[in-house]
Amino acid sequence: MYYGTYSYAMDVHVTTLVSKAKKIFHSDLNLAIETCLEAVNFSREKEMPYETAYALVYYATFLSEKTNDFIILEHILEAISIAKNIENDSLLLLCLIKRGRIYLRLGDLDKSLNAYRVALDAGLAYKNEEDLSEIYFGIGTIFSYKENDQESLFYFEKGREIAKKFNNLYVEVKILNNTGCSYHYLGDLDKAEKYLNECTVLCREHNYFNILINALDELGLICKKRGRGNPVEIWNEALTYSRKRGQTIYSVGPLLNLATYYYEKKEWKEADKYLQKAKEVSEKAGSKTDQVEIYKLETRLYESRGDFKSALNSNKMYSKLWNEIQNQESVRDLKKKELELLTETRDKILSLSKVGRLITSTLDLETVLSRSFINLKEIFNFSILGIAQYNEKTGEILFELSIEEQKIQPKYKTTIDTPNSLAAWAIRNDQKIIISDFEKQSFQFIPPGSKFVSIPSDSKKNPRSVIYNPLKIGDHIIGVITIQSYDLDAFTKSDTDSFDIFSSYVAIALNNALQTEKIKAQNTELSKLATTDSLTGLHNRRAFFKTLNQFSSLAKRNGFPISFIMIDVDFFKKINDRYGHPAGDYILKEIAGILLSFAKREYDDSARLGGEEFGIFLGDTDSTGAVSIAEEIRKSIEEYDFSFDNASIPVTASLGVVTRSIWDDYTFDPGRLINEADKRLYMAKNSGRNCVMSIELA
């Protein structure tokens, strides 16, 4: 299946700035952020939307390692909006991947997972396999945060395979780090150390300081847990790299671990030193979740030292921040629900309008289908999608696109008369189908007890919510579209209204594409008629001579021999006079079939040159081989049982063969090849017919 992508030549200045930022990001975060911001400002000033979105993506990504401020989300959403407006698939995919990463940095795991799943759909549809490694890494990280480490390891492994395939070392190193962390949480310290040590070696070698800090932080915890080695040394090494790169929120982990370590050792002064540093970094980053852990430890530290007044103050800060986080979550959820109710319809209409322009802007059927899927996934939550075309003359319903749980299913057919097909029911009755509980409501559309005909798949689950819409142009139904979900009541009234709008766009795009396919087929047929002999199906004289020129030039360049055989049916006029012209036509068609069996290599061709005369071109065939094939053709025609209207008709043919083997300083003239073959043919005729005459040109 083809999926549209768009190439774009970026402004050199912006390319240079972003490339520089990406290169130094691992070792100097502050400079990377400044450089990306310069690229953003320059792009805005010059009114270059593609460059603005591209620079914004990386600016937001780098900034997310410095702060948890929600401004970074605004940057990435702006980039996505630009990518959709300029309809650039590759840029949009990049934005979708980074959106998942930024939601992850902000701690919104559900939104991050949804963003990565949308990106995964897009990556699979556009066949951008290389980008899947980053997506699988993101999904695996989310599952590890959700403490589903077995699931996270599955995605990490898939991501690492692709990263290795495309030599994407940076993603592979990130996956090694997170795989080690997952094994640590699962209690497999040996495997955890193995992956983390492999990660640190590569990080040091390639200056991936950001990942190295995390890996060392985790190795310090494992070292402490095992009671061997020096975890303090490891955490301090992590902080050294953090200072080199520019203090980031990554340094909070080692600082907090050092503070905890010294607290447990009752070395209060050292514990307090690292705790205050952790507090300073987390406050600059605005990370309240880190601050909660810091004030919790600080309370325990002051209590242990007997400083109950300070402990009380720290505990108040801990309680205050904890309540703020809880209240923020509650307020955010409340505002989110209110906002969704107020903006759902407006946003969907705006999205549908953009989607409509996108899918109706192409005349290629495969592109229409792929764009429909990708953009539909952005607007609706569904498990199954199907888009079919309907042939009114044959009654066939052909599902051109069938997708279940992100997996493209084989095309399949049903018919308008199939009683247990919802697609057939929707087309027969010219009505849409809306089912919110399939088990209870499907009897209205298919006979009770009959098995529902749906998209074939390996899944054993049945859809519970279903929508089918006929695709219409005027009063004419050209197909059907369906979305289905495994959940009850999956589609709201707003969803069904929006799906109606989307279906209208798909109908227009499908009709345009089908009309284009029809015109292409007609043009192909016309082209075939222009180059094919209508009686025998072989190439006609004009097409054959064109091929002869092309293959002969190729033979000369490569220095291999070529041969040409001219065949003429003996006494063909007498056959027509005695048995009739239909019999003559029959003989010509049968001989064409014989010739096809001898000209089946890449550089061979056969044709009807006119009347009862045929030709065969044999590439890379010397004189001996050509004469041998000519003799086989002569014998095959002589021994063939030509039976027409209960009459057995004896048929023979005369053949002339010419071969060119030597090309030194020879200006090739295909006309001479044909003339020499023609001369040999008439020599065969004059020698009693039913024989082969040949010549090898010097």
N, C-alpha and C positions, 0 to 999 in steps of 0.2 A: 504494500500500500504506500502511495506517495503522500508525503506531507510537505506543505509549503514552508520554505524558509527564505529569509531575505538577507542578502549580503549588503554591507554598508561600509563605505570607506570613511573611517573616522578622521577628524581633524588631527593633524600630526602633533600639534602642541598639546592637545588633551590626551592623546595616546601616550605621549612621552611622560606627562605628569602622572597619569594613573599607573603606568608601568613602573615608574620610579617608586610610587607609594606602595604598590604591591610587593616590590622587591625589598623595601626597607621595613615593611610592616612587622616582620618577625623580630627584628632587632631594635628598631627605633619607632615606637608607636606614635609618639607626639609628632615627629617629623612626617610620618605617613599621613596622619590626620590633616596636618597643615597643607601638605602637598595636594591631597584630594580636595580640600576646600578651595584651593587655588584653581583646580580644574573645574569645580562646580561653578565658581564665580565667573570664570572666563567663558564657560559655555553659556551661562545665562546672559552675559553681556552681549555675546555674539548671536544670541537667539538660535542656538543649535540644540533642538530637543533630544536627539539621540545621545549626543555627548553629555548633555545635562543629566539624563537618566542614568547613563553608564557611570558617570563620576559620582552621582548621588548614592548609587548602590554601594560602592566601596567606601564612600565617606561615612554612611550610616553603619556599615559593617565594622569599620575600624573604631568609630566613635563608641559603639556598643561595648567595647572592651575597656572604655574609660569611665563610662557613666551609665546608669540605668534610667536616665531621663527619657520620658516618652517622646521627646522631640525626634529621637532617632527613628521611631516608628513613622512619624509624619514624613520624614525624608524617603523612606523606602516605599510608602504608599504613593507618594508623588511620582517616584520612578516607575512604579507599576502602571499608574494612570497614563504617563507619557508613552510607555511601551505599547499599551493597548491602543492609544490614539494613533500612533504612527504604524500600528499593525506589524510590528517586528517580532517574529516568533522567538528567535534566539535571545534577544534582549529581554523579552517577557519571561522566558524560562529562567534566566539569570536572576531577575528580580524576584520571582516566586521562590527560588531556592534561598536567597538571602533573607526574604521575609520570614521564612521558617526559622532561620538562624537567629534573627533578631527577636522574634517572639520567645524563642528559647532563652536568650540572654535576659529578657524581661521577666522570665519565670512563668509565662502563660503557656503551660505545656499543651493544653487542649488546642489552643489556636495555632501553636507551633506545629502540632501533629497534623492538623487539618491543612495548614499551608504546605507542609512537605508532601502530603498526599496529592494535593492539587498539582504541585510541581512534578511529582512522580507520574501522574497521568499525562502531563504535558511532555515530559521526557520520553516516556514510552511511545506516545503518539508521534512525536517529531523524530523518533529513532535516534535521539542524542544519547547514546549509551554511555559516553564518557561522563556526562553530567550526573548519571544515576549514582555514581560512587558518593558524591557529596550528599545526595538526597538520602541514600541508605544510611550514611553516617549520622545524619540529623535524626532520622527516625529511631535508629538504634540508641542514640543519646537520650532521647525522650523516654524510651522504655526503661533505660537504666535509672533515670530520675524517678520513674514511676515504680522502681524496685521490681521490675519484671526483667531480670538480668538474662534469663534464657532467651527471651524474645530479642533483647538488645544484641546478644551475641550472634543470633541468626542474621540480623541486618548488618552488623559489623563485618561478618564474614563475606556476605554478598558484596558489600561496598569495597572491601579490600581486594577481592578478586578483580573487580572492574578497574580499580585504581592501579593495580599492578599491570593489568592488560594495557592500559593507556599511559603507563609510566608517570602517573600522577603521584609523585612521592609525598607531597605535602598532605594530601588527603589520606594516603596510606599511613603516614606517621600519626595523624590525628586518630585514626581508627586503632592503631596499635596502642596508643595511650588509653583510649576509652575501653578497649577490650581488656587491658590489664586491670582497669578500675572495676569492670564488671566481675571479673574473676575474683578480685579482692572481696567484693561484696558477697559473692557466693561462697567465700571461705576457702577457695583454692589458691593459697598463697604462692605455691610453686609456679603455677601458670601465670598468676598476676605478675610476679617478679620477672618471669621470662619475657612477657610482652612489654613490660615497662622498661626493662633494661635494653631491649632491642630498640625501643622508641628513643631512649636517651642517647644512645650511640648515634643514631641518625640525626637527632636534633642538634647535637654538638657539631656534627660534621657539616650540617647545612645551615647552622645559625637559626634554627626554629625555636627561639627563646620562649615564645608564648606557650608552646606545647611542652617544652622542657620544664618550665616552672611547675606545671600541673603534674607531670610525670614524677618529678623529684618530690613534690609534696606527698604524692601517694606512696612512693617508695619509702619516705620517712615514716609514714604510719605503719607500713608493713614491717620495717626494721624495728620499730618500737614494739609492735605486737609480738614479734618473734624473740625479742630480748637479745638480739645480737647486732653488732655494728653500732654506729653512732648516728641516731636520727637527727640530732641537733646539727651535725655537720651537713647532712643532706638538706635540711630545711634552710640552713644559712646559705648553702650553694644556690638554692632556688631563689632566695632573696637577692643574691648577688646578680643573677641574671635579670631579675625584675628591675633592679636599679639601672642596669645597663640599657634595658629596653625602654625605661620610663615607667615609673610606678603606676601599676594598674590594679584593678580589682582582683587580679590573679594573686597578688601578694598577700591578700587577706588570709588565704588558707594557710600558708606557711607561718605567718605571724601568729595566727590564732593557735595553731598546733604547737608552736614554740612556747606561747604563754601557758597553754594547758600542761605541757610537759614540765615546765618549771614550777607550776602550781602544784602538780602532783609530787614534785621533789621538795616542796615547801621552801623553794627559793623565791620568796615573795617579790624581791626587788627585780629580779630578772623577768619574772612572770609579768609584773606590772609594766616593765619597759616595752615588751613586745605587744602587750595588750593595748597600750596607748598608741603605738604605731598603727596597729590594726584599726583602732577607732578612727584615727586621723584619715587613713585611706578610705575606709567605708563611708565616712561622712562626706568626703569630697566626691565620691562616686554616687552618693545618695542611695546606698544600698541598706535599706532598713532591716532586711532579713539578716544581713551580716551583723548589723548593730545590735539586734536582739540577742544573738549568740554572744557578742562581746560583753554587753551589760549583764547578761546572765552569769558569765564567768567572773566578771568584775565584782559582782555581788558576793559570790562565793569566796573570792580572793580577800576582800575586805573583812568578811566574817571570820575567815581563818586567822587574819592578823589581829582581830579584836577591834577593828575600826568600824563599829556598828553604825555610826553616823554616816560615814561614807558608803557603807553597805546599803543603808536605807535609801540614800540618794540614788545609788546605782539601780537598786531594785525598783524605785519609782520610775526611772528612765526606761528600765526594762518593761515594766507594766504599761507605761505610756505608749512606747513604740509597738508593743504587742497589740494593744487596743487599737492603735492607729491602723495597723495592718489589717486587723479584723474589720474595723469600721470601713476602711478603704475598699476591702473586698465586698462588704455588704452594699456600700454606696455605689461601687462600680457595677455590681450585679443589678441593682435597682435601676441605675441610670441606663445601663446597657439594655434592659428590657424596655424601658420607656423609649429609648432612642430607636431600638429595633422596630417598635410599633409605629413610630412616627416616620421613619425613613425607609422601611422595607419596600414599600410600593415604589417610591420615587427612585431608589437605587436600582431596583430591578428593571424599571422602565428604561433608565439611562443605560444600564448594562445591555439590555436587550436591543436597544437602538444601535449601540456600537457593534454588538454581535451580528445584528442583521446586516449592517454595512459590510462586515468582514466576510460572512459566508456567502453573500450574494455578489461579492466582487470577483469571484472566480467562476470559470466555466468548466473546470476540471472536477469530475465526479468524486474522485478519491479525496481531493482537497476539501470539497464541500463536506464530505462525511467526517473527515478528521477534525476540521474546524468546528463543526457542529458539536462533536463530542467534547473537545477541550473547553469550549466556551459554555456549554450546557453544564459541565461539571463545576464551573465557577458560580453558577446561579442556583442550581438545585442539588439536593442531596439524594442521590439514587444509587442503587446497586447494579441495575441492569439497564442497558439502552439498546434499542433496536430501531433501525431506519430501513424501510422497505420500499421498493417501487412496485407498482401494480400495472400489469398488462391486461387491459380491458378485453383485447381480442382473444387471448389464450386463457384468461382467468388466473394466471400465475401471480403469486405474491412472492417476490424475491427479496429477502433480507440482505441488502448489500453490506450493512454494518451491524454486527451484533457483538456487544461487549458485556461481560459479566465480571464484576469486581476487578476492573482494570485490565482484564484479559480479553483480547480480541478472539472471538469465536469464529468458526468456519461459516461461510455464507450458507444459507439454507432456503428451501422453497416450501411453500404450501399453496393451496388453491382457494379460490373464492368460495368453493362449495364445502370446504372442510368444516364440519359442524362444531368441532371443539377447539377452533382457532379464534381467539379474540380479535386478531388482526382481520380475519375474514369477516367476522361479525361487524366490526367497525366500518369496513368498506361496504359490505352488503347493505347495511342500514344507514350509511352516511351519518353516523353519530359517533361522538366521542364516548369513551368508556372511563368511568371513574370508580375505582373499587378501593375502599379503605380497609376492608377485612375480607380477603379472598375466600377464605373457607366458608363464610356466611353469605357472601353476595354473588359469587361467581355463577350460581345456578340461573341467574337472570340472563346470562349470555351464552352459556354452553350447557348441553344436556346433563342432567344430574348423573353422577357416577362415571362420566367419561373423563379420560385423562386430558388435562389441559395441554394443548400444543403450544410450546414456547420455544425460546432460544435454546438450542442444544448446548449442554455444558457438562462439566465433570461434577458440578456442585449437586449435592443431594438436598439442598435447601429449596423451598418454594417461596416465591414472592408473596407478600401479604398485602402490599399496597400497589395498585396498578393504574396507570393512565395510558389509554390509546387514543390518538388523534388521527383522523383521516387527513391526508395532505391533498389540498384541493387547489386547482387553478380555475377560477370561475366556478362552474358547476361540475367540472370534470375532476374526478379523483385519480391522482397519479401515484399514490402510495400511502403509507401509514408510518407513524412514529410512536414509540412507546418508551416510557420510563417506568421502572419498577423498583420497589424497595422490599427488603426483608422485614421491615418494621410495620407495625399497625399504624394507621392514621399518619402516614409519613408525609403526605402532601396537604398543605393548607389551601384555603380558598385563594389566597394570593398566589400560591404556587400554580394552581390549575389555570388561573387567569393569565399568568405570565407564560405558562407553557403553550397556551393558545397563540399568544403573540409569536413566541419562538417557532411554533409549528408553521405559521404563515411564512416566516422568513425561510425555513427549510424547504417548504413547498416551492417557493420562487426559485431558490438556488438549485433544488433538485431538477425542476423543470428546465431551467437554463442549461444545466449540465447534460441532461438527457437529450435535449435538442441538439446540443453541440456534439454529443456522441453519435447521434443519428447522422448529422452532417458529415462527421469524420468517416463513418462507415460508408456513406454514399460516395465520398471522395475516394476512399480506398477501393471501392468497387469500380468506380470510373477509371481509376489508375490501372486497376487490374485489366479492365476491358481494353485499355489503350496499349497494353503490353502483352496481351495473351491472345492466342488463336482461339476463337470461340468454339470451334469444332473439337479440337484435340486437347485443349487446356495447356498445351506447350507454349513457350514464348513465341511471339510472332517474329517476322523477319527483322523489323526495326529494333526491337528489344534485344534480339539475339546478337545483332551486329554491334550494338552498344556494349554488351557484355564481352563480346569477342575482343573489342578494342581495349577494354579495361584489363582483362585477364592477360592479354598478349603483352601489354606494357609491363605488367607485374612480372611476367615470365622473363622478359628481357632484363629487368632490373636485378632479378634474383638468379638469372643464368640457368633456369631449368627449361627443358624442352616442352613444346606444345604440339598438339596434333588436332587436325580438323577432319571430320568424316562427313562426306555428302552422300546422302542415300536417296535413290529414286526408285519408285515402284515400277517394276517391269510391266509393260503392256496394260497400263492402268486404264487407258481409254477403252480398250476391248472389254475390260472387266465391267466398266460402267455401261457399255453398250449391251452386254450380254445379261448382266444381273441387275442392272438399274443403279441409279445414283445413290439411293439409300444404302445399298450394299457397299458401294464405293466409300461412302462416309464411314460406314461401320469398319471397313478395313483400315482406313486412315487412323481412326481412333485406337484400334487394337495395336497398330504399329507404334503409335505414340506411347502406349503403355510399355511396349517392349523396349523402346529407346530410353524411357525413364529409368528402367532397371539397370542400364549401363552408364548413366550419367548422374551419379548420386553423391560424388565427393564435393568438397567446398569449391574447387576450381573447375568443375564440370558444368556443362549446360547443354540443353537440347532444345530444338525449335522446329516448327513447321515453316519452311522457307517459302512455300507457295505451292498450290496444286498438290501433286503427289511427291513433292521434294522435301526432304528433311535434312537437318544438320546436327552434328554433335561436336562440341568442343571439349577436348580432354587436356586439362592442365597437368604439367609434370609427367608427361607420357611420351616415351620415345617412339621411334618408328616401329620397332618390333612389337611393342605393347599395343600401339594403335592398330596395326595390321591384324594382330591377334583378336582385338576387340571387334574390329570390323567383320572379321570372319565369323565370330560368334553371333553377331547381329544378323549377318546374311543367313547363317544356318538356322537361327531362331525363327526368322520370318518364313523360311522355306518349310520348316517342320511344324509351324503353328497351324492349329485347326481353325481355319476361318470358315465358320458355318453361319449362313444367313438364310432365313426362310427355308430351312430344311435342305439348303444347297451347300455342299462343301466346295469352297472356292480355292483353287491352287494359286498361291501368291509367291513371287520371288522379287528380289531387289538387287540392283547394281550399286556398287559403292566405290567412291573415290577417296583416297586418303592422302593427306599431305602433312609432313612433320617439319618443324623448324627446331634444330638442336644447337646450332652454332650461331652466336650473336655478335662476334667480334666486328666492331665498326659497321654493324648492319643497321640501316635505317628501316625499321619494321613498317611494312605496308600490309595491313589486314586484307586489303583488296587482292593482293597477289596470292595470299593464302587461299582465298576463296576461288580465284581463277584457276589455280593449279589443281585444287580439289575437283573443280568442275571438269577440267581436262581429263583427269584420271577417271571420272565418272563416265564420260563419253567413250573413253578407251574401253572401259568395262562393257558398255553397251555394244560397242563394235566388236567385242571379243566373244559375243554370244550371250551376254547378260548373265545375271545370277552369279556374279563373281566380284572380286575385289582387285582394284589397281591402286598402286601407291607410289609416292615419291618422297624423298627426303631432301629438302632444300639445302644447298651448300651456302 
